[in-house]
Amino acid sequence: MILDTLTVDPDTFAAATGWESKPEGLCKGDQCVPAPEAATADGRLDVAAAAERLGMAIVEDAERGLFAVGPESGGRALTTAVVPDLPFTDADGNPFSLTSLHGRKVLLVAWASW
């Protein structure tokens, strides 16, 4: 979610993140996180406080006056360490599967020119 202010209407936050502001806290489905500090006196939502409670990263672009708010992480960068069996090719162009390395540690390095 890209914002130009860290105080938003709760409906805007819900539409972008799926987290609704309710009396019991910020809720997504049947999961609720108490966040009384996220509610402002004028009925808006303090995104920085909500992000802190939900484990969302916030990055500021001060030059443009914008903020990027990432998805909730639950306190962890990854929700699982299971990698799908993606199709790869080796240096000779032969098909290669990560499952052939089952039980070994693997480091994947990705690069893009853009």
N, CA, C and O atoms as a GROMACS GRO file, in nm:
protein
  456
    1MET      N    1   0.085  -0.116   0.000
    1MET     CA    2   0.000   0.000   0.000
    1MET      C    3   0.091   0.123   0.000
    1MET      O    4   0.183   0.132   0.080
    2ILE      N    5   0.063   0.217  -0.090
    2ILE     CA    6   0.139   0.342  -0.099
    2ILE      C    7   0.052   0.455  -0.045
    2ILE      O    8  -0.063   0.471  -0.086
    3LEU      N    9   0.107   0.533   0.048
    3LEU     CA   10   0.032   0.641   0.113
    3LEU      C   11   0.112   0.770   0.110
    3LEU      O   12   0.235   0.768   0.101
    4ASP      N   13   0.040   0.882   0.118
    4ASP     CA   14   0.109   1.010   0.132
    4ASP      C   15   0.096   1.064   0.274
    4ASP      O   16   0.148   1.171   0.306
    5THR      N   17   0.025   0.991   0.360
    5THR     CA   18   0.012   1.026   0.500
    5THR      C   19  -0.004   0.895   0.579
    5THR      O   20  -0.050   0.794   0.525
    6LEU      N   21   0.035   0.898   0.706
    6LEU     CA   22   0.023   0.779   0.790
    6LEU      C   23  -0.102   0.780   0.877
    6LEU      O   24  -0.110   0.707   0.976
    7THR      N   25  -0.199   0.864   0.840
    7THR     CA   26  -0.328   0.865   0.906
    7THR      C   27  -0.433   0.850   0.796
    7THR      O   28  -0.445   0.936   0.709
    8VAL      N   29  -0.509   0.740   0.801
    8VAL     CA   30  -0.604   0.712   0.694
    8VAL      C   31  -0.741   0.675   0.750
    8VAL      O   32  -0.756   0.645   0.869
    9ASP      N   33  -0.839   0.677   0.664
    9ASP     CA   34  -0.972   0.630   0.697
    9ASP      C   35  -0.964   0.478   0.716
    9ASP      O   36  -0.898   0.411   0.636
   10PRO      N   37  -1.029   0.421   0.818
   10PRO     CA   38  -1.023   0.277   0.841
   10PRO      C   39  -1.069   0.194   0.720
   10PRO      O   40  -1.018   0.084   0.697
   11ASP      N   41  -1.164   0.246   0.642
   11ASP     CA   42  -1.211   0.172   0.523
   11ASP      C   43  -1.101   0.164   0.417
   11ASP      O   44  -1.090   0.063   0.347
   12THR      N   45  -1.021   0.268   0.403
   12THR     CA   46  -0.909   0.268   0.309
   12THR      C   47  -0.807   0.162   0.349
   12THR      O   48  -0.756   0.088   0.264
   13PHE      N   49  -0.777   0.155   0.480
   13PHE     CA   50  -0.682   0.057   0.531
   13PHE      C   51  -0.735  -0.085   0.509
   13PHE      O   52  -0.661  -0.174   0.469
   14ALA      N   53  -0.864  -0.105   0.536
   14ALA     CA   54  -0.924  -0.237   0.518
   14ALA      C   55  -0.923  -0.280   0.372
   14ALA      O   56  -0.895  -0.396   0.342
   15ALA      N   57  -0.952  -0.188   0.281
   15ALA     CA   58  -0.955  -0.221   0.138
   15ALA      C   59  -0.816  -0.261   0.088
   15ALA      O   60  -0.804  -0.347   0.002
   16ALA      N   61  -0.712  -0.198   0.142
   16ALA     CA   62  -0.576  -0.225   0.096
   16ALA      C   63  -0.512  -0.346   0.164
   16ALA      O   64  -0.428  -0.413   0.104
   17THR      N   65  -0.550  -0.374   0.289
   17THR     CA   66  -0.481  -0.477   0.365
   17THR      C   67  -0.568  -0.596   0.406
   17THR      O   68  -0.516  -0.704   0.434
   18GLY      N   69  -0.698  -0.576   0.407
   18GLY     CA   70  -0.787  -0.681   0.456
   18GLY      C   71  -0.810  -0.675   0.607
   18GLY      O   72  -0.891  -0.752   0.659
   19TRP      N   73  -0.742  -0.586   0.678
   19TRP     CA   74  -0.757  -0.571   0.822
   19TRP      C   75  -0.860  -0.462   0.850
   19TRP      O   76  -0.840  -0.346   0.816
   20GLU      N   77  -0.971  -0.502   0.913
   20GLU     CA   78  -1.079  -0.409   0.946
   20GLU      C   79  -1.065  -0.359   1.088
   20GLU      O   80  -1.026  -0.434   1.178
   21SER      N   81  -1.096  -0.232   1.108
   21SER     CA   82  -1.095  -0.174   1.242
   21SER      C   83  -1.229  -0.202   1.308
   21SER      O   84  -1.333  -0.158   1.258
   22LYS      N   85  -1.226  -0.274   1.419
   22LYS     CA   86  -1.347  -0.310   1.495
   22LYS      C   87  -1.325  -0.273   1.641
   22LYS      O   88  -1.212  -0.245   1.680
   23PRO      N   89  -1.430  -0.274   1.722
   23PRO     CA   90  -1.412  -0.241   1.865
   23PRO      C   91  -1.311  -0.331   1.935
   23PRO      O   92  -1.243  -0.286   2.027
   24GLU      N   93  -1.299  -0.457   1.892
   24GLU     CA   94  -1.205  -0.549   1.955
   24GLU      C   95  -1.062  -0.535   1.904
   24GLU      O   96  -0.970  -0.596   1.959
   25GLY      N   97  -1.042  -0.456   1.799
   25GLY     CA   98  -0.908  -0.434   1.745
   25GLY      C   99  -0.908  -0.439   1.593
   25GLY      O  100  -1.010  -0.413   1.529
   26LEU      N  101  -0.794  -0.473   1.536
   26LEU     CA  102  -0.782  -0.489   1.391
   26LEU      C  103  -0.808  -0.636   1.360
   26LEU      O  104  -0.741  -0.724   1.414
   27CYS      N  105  -0.904  -0.662   1.272
   27CYS     CA  106  -0.947  -0.798   1.247
   27CYS      C  107  -0.940  -0.834   1.099
   27CYS      O  108  -0.972  -0.754   1.012
   28LYS      N  109  -0.897  -0.957   1.075
   28LYS     CA  110  -0.897  -1.015   0.940
   28LYS      C  111  -0.958  -1.154   0.956
   28LYS      O  112  -0.898  -1.243   1.017
   29GLY      N  113  -1.078  -1.170   0.901
   29GLY     CA  114  -1.149  -1.296   0.924
   29GLY      C  115  -1.184  -1.308   1.071
   29GLY      O  116  -1.239  -1.215   1.130
   30ASP      N  117  -1.152  -1.423   1.130
   30ASP     CA  118  -1.181  -1.441   1.272
   30ASP      C  119  -1.060  -1.411   1.362
   30ASP      O  120  -1.066  -1.434   1.483
   31GLN      N  121  -0.952  -1.361   1.304
   31GLN     CA  122  -0.833  -1.325   1.380
   31GLN      C  123  -0.836  -1.176   1.411
   31GLN      O  124  -0.850  -1.094   1.321
   32CYS      N  125  -0.823  -1.141   1.538
   32CYS     CA  126  -0.821  -1.000   1.580
   32CYS      C  127  -0.697  -0.971   1.663
   32CYS      O  128  -0.653  -1.054   1.743
   33VAL      N  129  -0.641  -0.853   1.642
   33VAL     CA  130  -0.524  -0.808   1.716
   33VAL      C  131  -0.562  -0.680   1.788
   33VAL      O  132  -0.599  -0.582   1.723
   34PRO      N  133  -0.555  -0.677   1.921
   34PRO     CA  134  -0.587  -0.554   1.992
   34PRO      C  135  -0.489  -0.444   1.951
   34PRO      O  136  -0.368  -0.465   1.948
   35ALA      N  137  -0.543  -0.327   1.917
   35ALA     CA  138  -0.459  -0.215   1.876
   35ALA      C  139  -0.525  -0.083   1.912
   35ALA      O  140  -0.555  -0.003   1.824
   36PRO      N  141  -0.547  -0.058   2.043
   36PRO     CA  142  -0.615   0.065   2.082
   36PRO      C  143  -0.536   0.190   2.043
   36PRO      O  144  -0.595   0.296   2.022
   37GLU      N  145  -0.404   0.179   2.034
   37GLU     CA  146  -0.321   0.294   1.997
   37GLU      C  147  -0.334   0.332   1.850
   37GLU      O  148  -0.287   0.439   1.810
   38ALA      N  149  -0.396   0.246   1.769
   38ALA     CA  150  -0.410   0.275   1.626
   38ALA      C  151  -0.528   0.367   1.596
   38ALA      O  152  -0.530   0.432   1.491
   39ALA      N  153  -0.624   0.374   1.686
   39ALA     CA  154  -0.741   0.461   1.664
   39ALA      C  155  -0.708   0.604   1.704
   39ALA      O  156  -0.655   0.628   1.813
   40THR      N  157  -0.738   0.699   1.616
   40THR     CA  158  -0.714   0.839   1.648
   40THR      C  159  -0.844   0.902   1.700
   40THR      O  160  -0.952   0.845   1.685
   41ALA      N  161  -0.831   1.018   1.762
   41ALA     CA  162  -0.947   1.086   1.821
   41ALA      C  163  -1.053   1.123   1.718
   41ALA      O  164  -1.172   1.130   1.750
   42ASP      N  165  -1.011   1.146   1.592
   42ASP     CA  166  -1.108   1.185   1.489
   42ASP      C  167  -1.164   1.066   1.410
   42ASP      O  168  -1.225   1.085   1.305
   43GLY      N  169  -1.142   0.943   1.460
   43GLY     CA  170  -1.199   0.824   1.395
   43GLY      C  171  -1.116   0.768   1.282
   43GLY      O  172  -1.157   0.673   1.215
   44ARG      N  173  -0.998   0.825   1.261
   44ARG     CA  174  -0.910   0.774   1.155
   44ARG      C  175  -0.818   0.667   1.214
   44ARG      O  176  -0.830   0.634   1.332
   45LEU      N  177  -0.728   0.614   1.134
   45LEU     CA  178  -0.640   0.506   1.178
   45LEU      C  179  -0.495   0.552   1.166
   45LEU      O  180  -0.454   0.601   1.061
   46ASP      N  181  -0.418   0.534   1.272
   46ASP     CA  182  -0.275   0.563   1.272
   46ASP      C  183  -0.205   0.442   1.210
   46ASP      O  184  -0.191   0.338   1.275
   47VAL      N  185  -0.162   0.455   1.086
   47VAL     CA  186  -0.104   0.343   1.012
   47VAL      C  187   0.025   0.294   1.078
   47VAL      O  188   0.050   0.173   1.080
   48ALA      N  189   0.106   0.383   1.130
   48ALA     CA  190   0.231   0.342   1.195
   48ALA      C  191   0.203   0.253   1.316
   48ALA      O  192   0.270   0.152   1.336
   49ALA      N  193   0.104   0.290   1.397
   49ALA     CA  194   0.068   0.209   1.514
   49ALA      C  195   0.009   0.075   1.471
   49ALA      O  196   0.040  -0.028   1.530
   50ALA      N  197  -0.077   0.076   1.369
   50ALA     CA  198  -0.137  -0.048   1.319
   50ALA      C  199  -0.029  -0.139   1.262
   50ALA      O  200  -0.029  -0.260   1.286
   51ALA      N  201   0.063  -0.081   1.186
   51ALA     CA  202   0.170  -0.159   1.124
   51ALA      C  203   0.259  -0.223   1.231
   51ALA      O  204   0.302  -0.338   1.216
   52GLU      N  205   0.286  -0.149   1.336
   52GLU     CA  206   0.368  -0.203   1.445
   52GLU      C  207   0.301  -0.326   1.507
   52GLU      O  208   0.366  -0.428   1.529
   53ARG      N  209   0.170  -0.317   1.534
   53ARG     CA  210   0.097  -0.429   1.596
   53ARG      C  211   0.085  -0.548   1.503
   53ARG      O  212   0.081  -0.662   1.549
   54LEU      N  213   0.077  -0.523   1.370
   54LEU     CA  214   0.056  -0.631   1.274
   54LEU      C  215   0.185  -0.683   1.212
   54LEU      O  216   0.182  -0.778   1.133
   55GLY      N  217   0.299  -0.624   1.247
   55GLY     CA  218   0.426  -0.668   1.191
   55GLY      C  219   0.444  -0.629   1.046
   55GLY      O  220   0.504  -0.702   0.968
   56MET      N  221   0.390  -0.512   1.010
   56MET     CA  222   0.404  -0.461   0.873
   56MET      C  223   0.523  -0.366   0.866
   56MET      O  224   0.543  -0.285   0.956
   57ALA      N  225   0.601  -0.378   0.762
   57ALA     CA  226   0.714  -0.286   0.742
   57ALA      C  227   0.663  -0.157   0.679
   57ALA      O  228   0.571  -0.159   0.597
   58ILE      N  229   0.723  -0.046   0.718
   58ILE     CA  230   0.692   0.084   0.656
   58ILE      C  231   0.824   0.143   0.608
   58ILE      O  232   0.922   0.151   0.682
   59VAL      N  233   0.824   0.185   0.482
   59VAL     CA  234   0.941   0.250   0.423
   59VAL      C  235   0.898   0.388   0.377
   59VAL      O  236   0.796   0.403   0.310
   60GLU      N  237   0.977   0.489   0.413
   60GLU     CA  238   0.944   0.627   0.376
   60GLU      C  239   1.034   0.676   0.263
   60GLU      O  240   1.156   0.657   0.266
   61ASP      N  241   0.973   0.739   0.164
   61ASP     CA  242   1.045   0.811   0.060
   61ASP      C  243   1.026   0.959   0.092
   61ASP      O  244   0.930   1.022   0.046
   62ALA      N  245   1.117   1.015   0.172
   62ALA     CA  246   1.104   1.152   0.219
   62ALA      C  247   1.106   1.253   0.104
   62ALA      O  248   1.040   1.357   0.111
   63GLU      N  249   1.181   1.222   0.000
   63GLU     CA  250   1.191   1.314  -0.113
   63GLU      C  251   1.056   1.334  -0.182
   63GLU      O  252   1.024   1.444  -0.226
   64ARG      N  253   0.977   1.227  -0.191
   64ARG     CA  254   0.846   1.236  -0.257
   64ARG      C  255   0.730   1.245  -0.159
   64ARG      O  256   0.616   1.263  -0.200
   65GLY      N  257   0.759   1.232  -0.030
   65GLY     CA  258   0.653   1.240   0.070
   65GLY      C  259   0.559   1.121   0.066
   65GLY      O  260   0.438   1.136   0.087
   66LEU      N  261   0.614   1.002   0.039
   66LEU     CA  262   0.533   0.881   0.029
   66LEU      C  263   0.579   0.776   0.128
   66LEU      O  264   0.694   0.776   0.171
   67PHE      N  265   0.488   0.686   0.163
   67PHE     CA  266   0.517   0.575   0.251
   67PHE      C  267   0.470   0.446   0.184
   67PHE      O  268   0.361   0.443   0.126
   68ALA      N  269   0.550   0.341   0.190
   68ALA     CA  270   0.511   0.210   0.140
   68ALA      C  271   0.492   0.121   0.262
   68ALA      O  272   0.581   0.108   0.346
   69VAL      N  273   0.375   0.059   0.271
   69VAL     CA  274   0.342  -0.028   0.384
   69VAL      C  275   0.332  -0.170   0.330
   69VAL      O  276   0.252  -0.198   0.241
   70GLY      N  277   0.413  -0.259   0.387
   70GLY     CA  278   0.415  -0.398   0.342
   70GLY      C  279   0.310  -0.483   0.410
   70GLY      O  280   0.242  -0.436   0.501
   71PRO      N  281   0.297  -0.607   0.367
   71PRO     CA  282   0.198  -0.698   0.427
   71PRO      C  283   0.242  -0.740   0.567
   71PRO      O  284   0.359  -0.729   0.604
   72GLU      N  285   0.145  -0.789   0.645
   72GLU     CA  286   0.178  -0.835   0.779
   72GLU      C  287   0.268  -0.956   0.770
   72GLU      O  288   0.255  -1.038   0.679
   73SER      N  289   0.359  -0.968   0.865
   73SER     CA  290   0.452  -1.080   0.861
   73SER      C  291   0.435  -1.174   0.978
   73SER      O  292   0.494  -1.282   0.980
   74GLY      N  293   0.356  -1.136   1.076
   74GLY     CA  294   0.342  -1.222   1.192
   74GLY      C  295   0.470  -1.230   1.273
   74GLY      O  296   0.487  -1.322   1.354
   75GLY      N  297   0.561  -1.134   1.253
   75GLY     CA  298   0.687  -1.134   1.328
   75GLY      C  299   0.796  -1.214   1.261
   75GLY      O  300   0.908  -1.220   1.313
   76ARG      N  301   0.768  -1.275   1.147
   76ARG     CA  302   0.867  -1.354   1.075
   76ARG      C  303   0.870  -1.308   0.930
   76ARG      O  304   0.767  -1.268   0.874
   77ALA      N  305   0.986  -1.315   0.870
   77ALA     CA  306   0.997  -1.275   0.730
   77ALA      C  307   0.928  -1.376   0.640
   77ALA      O  308   0.869  -1.339   0.538
   78LEU      N  309   0.935  -1.504   0.675
   78LEU     CA  310   0.872  -1.609   0.596
   78LEU      C  311   0.766  -1.679   0.679
   78LEU      O  312   0.783  -1.695   0.800
   79THR      N  313   0.659  -1.719   0.617
   79THR     CA  314   0.558  -1.795   0.690
   79THR      C  315   0.588  -1.943   0.684
   79THR      O  316   0.535  -2.020   0.764
   80THR      N  317   0.674  -1.986   0.591
   80THR     CA  318   0.715  -2.125   0.580
   80THR      C  319   0.851  -2.132   0.513
   80THR      O  320   0.890  -2.042   0.440
   81ALA      N  321   0.923  -2.239   0.539
   81ALA     CA  322   1.053  -2.259   0.474
   81ALA      C  323   1.042  -2.360   0.361
   81ALA      O  324   1.143  -2.407   0.309
   82VAL      N  325   0.921  -2.394   0.323
   82VAL     CA  326   0.899  -2.492   0.216
   82VAL      C  327   0.901  -2.419   0.082
   82VAL      O  328   0.826  -2.323   0.060
   83VAL      N  329   0.986  -2.465  -0.007
   83VAL     CA  330   0.998  -2.406  -0.140
   83VAL      C  331   0.922  -2.494  -0.239
   83VAL      O  332   0.938  -2.616  -0.238
   84PRO      N  333   0.840  -2.434  -0.324
   84PRO     CA  334   0.772  -2.516  -0.425
   84PRO      C  335   0.875  -2.573  -0.523
   84PRO      O  336   0.983  -2.516  -0.540
   85ASP      N  337   0.843  -2.683  -0.586
   85ASP     CA  338   0.934  -2.745  -0.681
   85ASP      C  339   0.930  -2.668  -0.812
   85ASP      O  340   0.854  -2.702  -0.903
   86LEU      N  341   1.011  -2.564  -0.820
   86LEU     CA  342   1.016  -2.479  -0.938
   86LEU      C  343   1.099  -2.544  -1.048
   86LEU      O  344   1.195  -2.615  -1.019
   87PRO      N  345   1.064  -2.520  -1.174
   87PRO     CA  346   1.146  -2.575  -1.283
   87PRO      C  347   1.272  -2.491  -1.306
   87PRO      O  348   1.263  -2.369  -1.325
   88PHE      N  349   1.386  -2.554  -1.304
   88PHE     CA  350   1.514  -2.488  -1.328
   88PHE      C  351   1.588  -2.560  -1.440
   88PHE      O  352   1.553  -2.672  -1.476
   89THR      N  353   1.688  -2.495  -1.493
   89THR     CA  354   1.781  -2.561  -1.585
   89THR      C  355   1.921  -2.541  -1.531
   89THR      O  356   1.952  -2.437  -1.472
   90ASP      N  357   2.006  -2.642  -1.550
   90ASP     CA  358   2.144  -2.629  -1.503
   90ASP      C  359   2.227  -2.552  -1.606
   90ASP      O  360   2.173  -2.504  -1.705
   91ALA      N  361   2.357  -2.542  -1.581
   91ALA     CA  362   2.445  -2.464  -1.669
   91ALA      C  363   2.450  -2.521  -1.811
   91ALA      O  364   2.482  -2.448  -1.905
   92ASP      N  365   2.419  -2.650  -1.827
   92ASP     CA  366   2.419  -2.714  -1.959
   92ASP      C  367   2.282  -2.712  -2.025
   92ASP      O  368   2.267  -2.766  -2.135
   93GLY      N  369   2.183  -2.652  -1.960
   93GLY     CA  370   2.048  -2.646  -2.017
   93GLY      C  371   1.961  -2.765  -1.985
   93GLY      O  372   1.850  -2.776  -2.038
   94ASN      N  373   2.007  -2.856  -1.899
   94ASN     CA  374   1.928  -2.974  -1.862
   94ASN      C  375   1.830  -2.939  -1.751
   94ASN      O  376   1.861  -2.856  -1.666
   95PRO      N  377   1.712  -3.003  -1.750
   95PRO     CA  378   1.616  -2.976  -1.642
   95PRO      C  379   1.676  -3.014  -1.506
   95PRO      O  380   1.750  -3.112  -1.493
   96PHE      N  381   1.642  -2.933  -1.406
   96PHE     CA  382   1.695  -2.955  -1.272
   96PHE      C  383   1.584  -2.931  -1.171
   96PHE      O  384   1.507  -2.836  -1.186
   97SER      N  385   1.576  -3.014  -1.070
   97SER     CA  386   1.472  -3.002  -0.968
   97SER      C  387   1.536  -2.982  -0.831
   97SER      O  388   1.632  -3.051  -0.797
   98LEU      N  389   1.483  -2.890  -0.754
   98LEU     CA  390   1.534  -2.870  -0.617
   98LEU      C  391   1.512  -2.992  -0.529
   98LEU      O  392   1.587  -3.014  -0.434
   99THR      N  393   1.410  -3.070  -0.560
   99THR     CA  394   1.384  -3.188  -0.476
   99THR      C  395   1.498  -3.288  -0.483
   99THR      O  396   1.511  -3.372  -0.395
  100SER      N  397   1.583  -3.280  -0.588
  100SER     CA  398   1.699  -3.369  -0.595
  100SER      C  399   1.802  -3.335  -0.488
  100SER      O  400   1.894  -3.414  -0.463
  101LEU      N  401   1.789  -3.219  -0.426
  101LEU     CA  402   1.881  -3.177  -0.320
  101LEU      C  403   1.819  -3.192  -0.181
  101LEU      O  404   1.867  -3.132  -0.085
  102HIS      N  405   1.713  -3.270  -0.172
  102HIS     CA  406   1.640  -3.287  -0.045
  102HIS      C  407   1.738  -3.319   0.069
  102HIS      O  408   1.821  -3.409   0.058
  103GLY      N  409   1.726  -3.244   0.178
  103GLY     CA  410   1.809  -3.267   0.295
  103GLY      C  411   1.935  -3.183   0.298
  103GLY      O  412   2.006  -3.181   0.399
  104ARG      N  413   1.964  -3.113   0.190
  104ARG     CA  414   2.082  -3.027   0.186
  104ARG      C  415   2.039  -2.881   0.195
  104ARG      O  416   1.927  -2.846   0.156
  105LYS      N  417   2.127  -2.798   0.245
  105LYS     CA  418   2.100  -2.654   0.247
  105LYS      C  419   2.125  -2.601   0.107
  105LYS      O  420   2.221  -2.640   0.040
  106VAL      N  421   2.036  -2.510   0.062
  106VAL     CA  422   2.045  -2.455  -0.073
  106VAL      C  423   2.040  -2.303  -0.064
  106VAL      O  424   1.957  -2.247   0.007
  107LEU      N  425   2.127  -2.237  -0.137
  107LEU     CA  426   2.125  -2.092  -0.147
  107LEU      C  427   2.083  -2.057  -0.289
  107LEU      O  428   2.150  -2.096  -0.385
  108LEU      N  429   1.972  -1.983  -0.302
  108LEU     CA  430   1.926  -1.938  -0.432
  108LEU      C  431   1.963  -1.792  -0.448
  108LEU      O  432   1.934  -1.710  -0.361
  109VAL      N  433   2.026  -1.760  -0.558
  109VAL     CA  434   2.062  -1.622  -0.589
  109VAL      C  435   1.985  -1.582  -0.712
  109VAL      O  436   1.996  -1.645  -0.817
  110ALA      N  437   1.906  -1.476  -0.701
  110ALA     CA  438   1.826  -1.429  -0.813
  110ALA      C  439   1.881  -1.294  -0.859
  110ALA      O  440   1.930  -1.215  -0.778
  111TRP      N  441   1.873  -1.269  -0.988
  111TRP     CA  442   1.921  -1.143  -1.042
  111TRP      C  443   1.828  -1.101  -1.155
  111TRP      O  444   1.778  -1.185  -1.230
  112ALA      N  445   1.806  -0.974  -1.166
  112ALA     CA  446   1.727  -0.919  -1.274
  112ALA      C  447   1.793  -0.790  -1.320
  112ALA      O  448   1.854  -0.720  -1.239
  113SER      N  449   1.781  -0.759  -1.447
  113SER     CA  450   1.847  -0.640  -1.501
  113SER      C  451   1.766  -0.513  -1.484
  113SER      O  452   1.816  -0.404  -1.512
  114TRP      N  453   1.641  -0.524  -1.440
  114TRP     CA  454   1.560  -0.402  -1.429
  114TRP      C  455   1.559  -0.346  -1.291
  114TRP      O  456   1.495  -0.244  -1.266
   0.00000   0.00000   0.00000
